[in-house]
Amino acid sequence: MFGITDLVTFVLGTIFIVLLPGPNSLYVLAASSKLGKNFGYRASLGVVVGDSILMALAATGAASLLLTNDYLFTVIKYAGATYLSYIGLTLLWSAEQKWRLAKRVKKTPTAVAKRMKERVVNPKSFRTALLISLMNPKAILFFVSFFIQFVNPAYPHPALTFLILGFIVQAFSIAYLVALIYGGVALAKQFEQNKKAASLFTAATGLIFLAFGIKMVTASI
């Protein structure tokens, strides 16, 4: 149907892939737990837009350019690794600020404490999530290698097939991201009662982003 060779296997594979932890899902969870549900939705929108752009690039042949141009692949790879590392370091700094805030908040007037919290967080969640998605050259290659297994080469409209497959992936991705948002909100409620636990969670998230950055540096075509 519509050039899709095995829809059931594709759906099962998509569910498995969406559930795998990655920088996008981790950032949505972190944004929701630090900033609240609205910022979680903004981060999710950034992920969806970024992945949609990558899928469109994959369908229009951008993967071929990455495969044949080592220099371009390397530039994007190091840019992505640098950005992930920057996010990781920012989160570690944020964790340190939260730890200090946990010690001072009882002695600090409410208005001043609120300003301190605002300096700790980064409200530009849509842009950050979008850049995390776009600065991953392996994602374009992945979409091509995964999608192509379920596209009938004899079907006269392969672009339509890619569009439908992309829609299926995004539907599951959105459902998972929404679940992460509410999970992050639940964590935020717990963190309101334990500021030190919030700082430790932020520090752990920062270290994971640094690990993602290191992993991207070692990526190859």
C-alpha positions in Angstrom: 0.0 0.0 0.0 1.4 3.4 -1.1 4.7 1.7 -1.8 5.3 0.5 1.7 6.5 -3.1 1.7 6.0 -4.2 5.3 4.0 -1.7 7.4 3.8 -3.8 10.5 7.5 -4.3 10.7 8.1 -0.6 10.1 5.7 0.4 12.9 7.4 -2.1 15.3 10.9 -0.8 14.3 9.7 2.8 14.7 8.4 2.2 18.3 11.7 0.6 19.2 13.8 3.4 17.7 11.6 6.2 19.2 12.0 4.7 22.7 15.8 4.6 22.4 17.3 7.4 24.6 18.9 10.2 22.7 19.8 13.9 23.1 16.4 15.1 21.7 14.2 13.1 24.2 16.6 13.9 27.0 16.4 17.6 26.3 12.6 17.5 26.3 12.6 15.8 29.6 15.1 18.2 31.1 13.2 21.3 29.7 10.0 20.0 31.2 11.5 19.3 34.6 13.3 22.6 34.8 10.9 25.0 33.1 7.5 23.4 33.0 5.0 21.9 30.6 4.9 24.9 28.2 8.6 24.9 27.6 8.5 21.1 27.2 6.0 21.5 24.4 8.2 24.2 22.8 11.2 21.8 23.0 9.1 19.0 21.5 8.0 21.3 18.6 11.7 22.0 18.0 12.4 18.2 17.8 9.5 17.6 15.5 10.4 20.4 13.1 14.1 19.4 13.2 13.3 15.8 12.4 10.9 16.8 9.7 13.6 18.8 8.0 16.1 15.9 8.2 13.5 13.6 6.8 12.9 16.0 3.9 16.6 16.2 3.3 16.9 12.5 3.4 14.1 12.1 0.8 15.6 14.7 -1.5 19.0 13.2 -1.7 21.0 15.1 0.9 22.3 11.8 2.3 24.1 11.2 -0.9 25.9 14.5 -0.5 27.0 13.6 3.0 28.1 10.1 1.9 30.3 11.6 -0.9 31.6 14.6 0.9 33.7 13.7 4.0 34.5 17.3 4.7 30.9 18.4 5.0 30.1 15.4 7.1 33.0 16.2 9.4 32.1 19.9 9.7 28.5 19.1 10.7 29.6 16.3 13.0 32.0 18.5 15.0 29.6 21.4 15.1 27.0 19.0 16.5 29.4 17.6 19.0 30.5 21.0 20.1 26.9 22.1 20.6 26.0 19.0 22.6 29.0 19.6 24.8 28.1 23.2 25.2 24.6 22.2 26.4 26.2 19.7 28.8 28.6 22.3 30.3 25.7 24.7 30.6 23.6 22.2 32.5 26.6 21.4 34.8 26.9 25.1 35.5 23.1 25.3 36.1 23.4 22.3 38.5 26.0 24.2 40.5 23.8 27.3 40.6 20.9 25.2 41.8 23.0 23.6 44.5 23.9 27.0 45.8 20.3 28.2 45.4 19.1 25.2 47.5 21.3 26.5 50.4 20.3 30.1 50.0 16.6 30.1 49.0 15.4 29.9 52.6 17.4 33.0 53.4 16.5 34.9 50.2 13.4 37.0 49.6 10.9 35.5 47.2 11.4 38.0 44.4 15.2 37.7 44.5 15.0 33.9 44.6 12.8 34.0 41.5 15.3 36.1 39.6 18.0 33.7 40.6 16.0 30.7 39.2 15.4 32.6 36.0 19.2 33.1 35.5 19.7 29.3 36.0 17.4 28.2 33.3 17.4 28.7 29.5 14.0 29.6 28.1 15.0 29.2 24.4 13.9 25.6 24.4 12.5 25.5 20.8 15.7 26.8 19.2 17.9 24.5 21.3 15.9 21.4 20.5 15.8 22.4 16.8 19.6 22.8 16.7 20.1 19.5 18.5 18.1 17.7 15.8 19.7 19.5 12.9 23.3 19.2 14.0 23.3 15.4 13.7 24.5 14.2 10.2 24.0 10.6 11.2 20.3 11.2 11.6 19.9 12.0 7.8 21.8 8.8 6.9 19.7 6.9 9.5 16.4 8.0 8.0 17.6 7.0 4.5 18.9 3.6 5.6 15.8 2.8 7.7 13.1 4.1 5.3 14.6 2.6 2.2 14.1 -0.9 3.6 10.3 -0.4 3.4 10.0 1.4 0.1 8.9 -0.6 -2.9 11.4 0.4 -5.7 8.7 -0.3 -8.3 6.2 2.2 -6.8 5.9 5.2 -9.1 5.7 7.8 -6.3 8.5 7.2 -3.8 8.2 10.7 -2.4 4.7 9.9 -1.2 6.0 6.7 0.4 8.7 8.7 2.3 6.0 11.2 3.4 3.8 8.5 4.8 6.7 6.8 6.6 7.8 10.1 8.0 4.3 10.9 9.3 4.2 7.5 11.1 7.5 8.2 12.7 6.5 11.7 13.8 3.1 10.4 15.2 4.9 8.0 17.5 7.6 10.5 18.3 5.1 13.1 19.4 3.2 10.6 21.6 6.5 9.7 23.3 7.6 13.4 23.7 4.2 14.2 25.3 4.8 11.4 27.7 8.2 12.8 28.5 6.8 16.2 29.1 4.4 14.9 31.7 7.2 12.8 33.2 9.3 16.0 33.5 6.4 17.9 35.1 6.1 15.1 37.7 9.8 15.3 38.3 9.5 19.1 38.7 7.0 18.6 41.5 9.4 16.3 43.3 12.3 18.7 42.8 10.3 21.6 44.3 10.5 19.7 47.6 14.1 18.7 47.1 16.3 21.3 45.5 19.5 19.3 45.9 17.9 16.4 44.0 17.1 18.8 41.2 20.7 19.9 41.0 21.9 16.3 40.9 19.4 15.5 38.1 20.6 18.5 36.1 24.3 17.5 36.7 23.6 14.0 35.5 21.8 15.3 32.4 24.8 17.6 31.7 27.2 14.6 31.9 25.0 12.6 29.5 25.0 15.4 27.0 28.8 15.6 27.2 28.8 11.8 26.5 26.6 12.4 23.5 29.0 15.0 22.3 32.0 12.6 22.6 30.0 9.9 20.9 29.2 12.1 18.0 32.9 13.0 17.6 33.7 9.3 17.1 30.9 8.9 14.5 31.8 7.9 11.0 29.9 7.3 7.8 
